[in-house]
Amino acid sequence: MAKTKDIVFVYGALRSGTTVFRLMLDHHPMIANPGELDFLFDFLWPDPSHPTQWRYDIDKMRLDWIFQAYGLIVPADKDGLDLLENFLYQIDARYGSKPVMTINIHRNVDKVRAIFPEVKLIHMLRDPRDVARSSIGMGWSCNIYYGVDHWIKTEAAWDKAGIAPDDPNTLQLTYENLFRDIDSQLHRVCDFLDVPWDEEMLSYHKNSTYDPPDPKLIEQWRHKCSAEDIALLEGKARALLVARGYVPAGEGHVPGSAEKLTLFLRQRMFQWRGGIEKLGAGLFFGEKLTRHLKLHRQHRALVHQINLIKQKSVR
């Protein structure tokens, strides 16, 4: 099993470049990266009766579609940190038992630090204006005002975890620097991980759907977003944007009550229309209704059908 000192977590918002960076890491002969494993911590909580112990909500975890896709076995005699250790063992054995295992997460950095106080973290950043624009492209939002929400949540959680800027176990890596100077940035990463540089990291595009490194992917928001959209985003995320070293394009715009309501209704209708298109009205509304009415057996059956659709969509 990979020892905890040899596990490194890559933390960053969705659409921040964590996936392409994962491919770079996984192409190194000494580094494995099995992908996004947020479920390892989404359902793991401190035991209220024993604050120093942890417990999994195993029933909810079994419904998670990514957990199902990985096909991990849940031993009946394990829970909490023992079960987490077992999951890590299964993942490490499945993905080649390389000396260093890196794991991508988009949330729960506070739990990671509580469980592994000395663990190494790579904090992956990308300009939130590009993150929000990319979220629209993924169909997650109809506008960048809501498209930036998950970036704000991810970065606010990092701040809440109280990780010092000069923490020796933390490396900050920006999407912009990575694609401007990929060679030197990956050398930094290798030094941080205590592994030698290997040019195979640059060959990730040869057996993936991702293109070779291209600096043109940086700051696409400048020519793909309207000034009005950028003002809305900067009015919402200005403090974090500046704190992360990005320069606002203007003063920003904070919408009034009527404009906020319009944005909300458009986003809700967009989400519902997208959900119905992907799942069908029966599955989409059935899941919501059985969850609201706490019809657990029926709800599990519907979630299982939804998970199969989600898994097929990413293959």
N, C-alpha and C positions, 0 to 999 in steps of 0.2 A: 504493500500500500504506500502511496505517496505520503511522506511525513508532512505534518502541518507546516513545518518550516519550508517545505518545498512546494507548497501551494501558494499561488499568487492570484489575487482577485483583480479583475479588470472592471472598473466601475465607471459607468457613464450613462447618460440618457439615451434612449432609443433614437436612432438616426444620427448619432454622434460619431459614427465611424467605428464603433466597437466590433461590428461584424467583419469588416475588411481587415481590421487590426488582428482579430482572432485568426483569420486565415494566414496572415503573415507569421504570427506566432506558431501556428500549427505546422508550418512548413519548415520550421527549424528542427533539425534532427534530435535536439535535446529537450524540446518544449512540446507539450501536448495541450490542446485546448478543445474540450468536448462541446463547447458552445455555451448557450445561455441557460444557466441553472438556477434561476431565481426561486424555483419551487423548493430548493433545499432549505430556504429560510422563510418563505412566505407563510408556511404552516407550522413553524417552530416558534414556541413562546416560552417565556419563563413560567415555571409552575407557581401559581399564586400561593400555594401552601408551603412551597419550598423555593424561595426566590433564587437560590443558587443552582437550582436544577431546571431542566428544560423538558418540554413535552411537545410532541407533534400532534396536530389535529389530523390524524391519519385518514379519517373519513373524507374530509374536504380535500386533502392532498390527492387521494385516489381519483377525484373528479377532475383534477387539473390535466388539461390536454397535453401539455409538454411533459409532465411526469409520466403520463400514459405512453407518450411517444418514445421515451427512453427505456421503458420496459423494465424498470428496476424492481427487484424483489424486496418485499417488506417482511423481514423475519419476525415471527410472532413474539419472540422473546426479547425484542429490542425496542427502545424508544429514546427520545431525547437525543443527547449528544452521542450515545452509543449507536443509535440508528443513523445519525448524520455520518459518523465514522464509517459505518457499514456501507452507506451510499457512496461515499468517497472511494472506498475500497473497490466497489463494483465498477464505478466509473473509470478509475485508474486502470483496473485490469482490462477493461474493454477497449481502452484507447491507447494501448501500447506500452504502458508502464515506462514512459520516458522519465528522465530524472526530475524535470520540473513540470508541474501541471498548473496551467492557468485556467481560471474559470471566469466567465463573463456574468456580471450581475448588473441590474438596473435599479435595484432598491435594496433595502435592508442592510445598508453599510453599517448602521449602528449595531445590529445583531452580529455581523461578521467581526467587528472590532471587540465586542463584548466576549465572544466565544474564543477568538484567536487574537489576543491583545498585541502580539508581535508579528502578525501576518503582514506580508508586503501587499501594498495596494497600488495599482496604476490607475490614476484618475484621468479618464479620457474626456476631453472637452471639445465642443464645437460651437461656433457662433450660433446663438439661439435663433437668429433670423433664418439661417440655413436649415436648422433643425425643424423649425416650424414650417418652412416651405416644403421640406421633404415629407413632413407628416401629412400634408395635403396630398402629395403625390402617392402616398401609401393608402389614401382613402380613410384616414383616421379623423380628419377634420375638414370642414368646408372653408375655413379661413385661418390665418395665422394667429389671430387673437386667441383661439382655442388650441391651435396647433402647438403653441409654445408651453402649454400647461404642464406637460409631462417633463419638459426640461426644467421648469421652475421647481417642480416637486423633487426631482432627482438632485438638483443642486442645493436646494434648501435642506434636504436630508443630509447631504455631505456636511454642510455647516453645522447642523444640529448635532452631528456625531462628534463634534469638537476636535477634529483632526488638525493639528497645528500645521501651518504652511511649511515649516522647516522639519517636519517629521521625517526622520531618516528612512523609515519604512514605506515612504510614499513617493511616487514619481508622478508628476503631472505631465501629461502628453496632450497636445492640442492637434486636432485634425488639420488645422491650417499649417502648422510647422511640419507635421508628418508628410504632407503632400508637397510642401515647398522644398524640403530637404530630407527625403526619405532615408537616405543612406546614413546620415549623421544621427537622425532621430532613432533609427533602429539600433545603431551602435550604443546610444544612451540606454535603450531598453535592455540590450544584452548585458551591459555592464551592471545594470540594476539587478538583473536576474542571475548574475554570476555565471553566465555561459559565454562561450566564445562567439564572436560574430560569424554568421554563416549567410552567404549570398542566396541560399535557397529561399530565404524569407521573401526575396523579391520576385519569386516565381509563382506566387499565389494565384495569379490570373490564368495560368496555363491549364488548370483543372478546376476552375470555378466560373461562375457567371459574372464575376467582377472584372472590370477593365484594369489594365496596367495603371500605375500611379500617374495622375494627371493634375497638375496645378490648376488647370482650368475649373476643377470642381470646387475650388475655394471661392467664397464670397459670391455665390451665384445670386444671392438675394439682391445684389446691387442692380442687376438687369432683369430679374424675373419677378420682382415684387413691386407693387405700386407704392408711391410715397405715403398714401393714406394707410395702407396696411402696415408699413414699417412704423409709422407714427403710433398706430394702435398697439402694436407689439411692444414698442419701447416705452409707452406709457404704462404698460402692465409689468414689464420685466426689467425696467431700467436699473434698479438698484443691483440686482444680481448680474446683469449684463456688464455693468461697470466694474463690479467686484471681481469678475472673472477676466478683466483686462480687455474687454471689447469696447470700442468707441461708438457712442450713439450717433446716429445720422442726423438727429434733430432734437427738438424739445420733447417729443412724444405727445401723445393725445390720450387723455383719460375719458372714456365715453360717459355720458350722462345716463340716467336711469332708463329713459326710453330707448336709447341706442343699445344699452346693455341687454335689455329685454329682447330687442330685435335680433341681436347677435346670438343670444341664447336659443331663441326659438328656431332660428335657421340651423344652428348646430344640432339641436335635438331632432329636427325633422330630417336632417342629413344622416344622422346616426340611425334613426329608425328606418329610413328608406334603404340605406345600405345593408342593415341587418336583415330586412325582409328580402332583399335581392339575393343575398348570400344563403339564407337559411330557409326562406319561405315564411309566410305569415304564421302558419301553424306552429312551427318550431320556435320562431322568434317570440311571439306573444305567449306561447305555452310555457316556455322557460320562465318568463317573468311572472306569470300567473301562479304557477306551481311553487315558485320560490316565495312569493308574497303570501300564499295561503299555507306555506309550510307542508306541502304534500311531498314529503321527502322521497318516497319510492318513485312517484311519477316524475319528480324533478330530476332524480338521478338518471332515469331512463332517457329523458330528453337531453340532458347534458352529454350523455354518452353519444347520442346521435350527432350533436353539435360538434363534439370533439373529433369524430370521424371526418366530418366535413372540413374542419380546420387542419387536420393532419394532411388530408389530401391536397389542400390548397398550397402547402409549402413544399411539396415533393416535386 
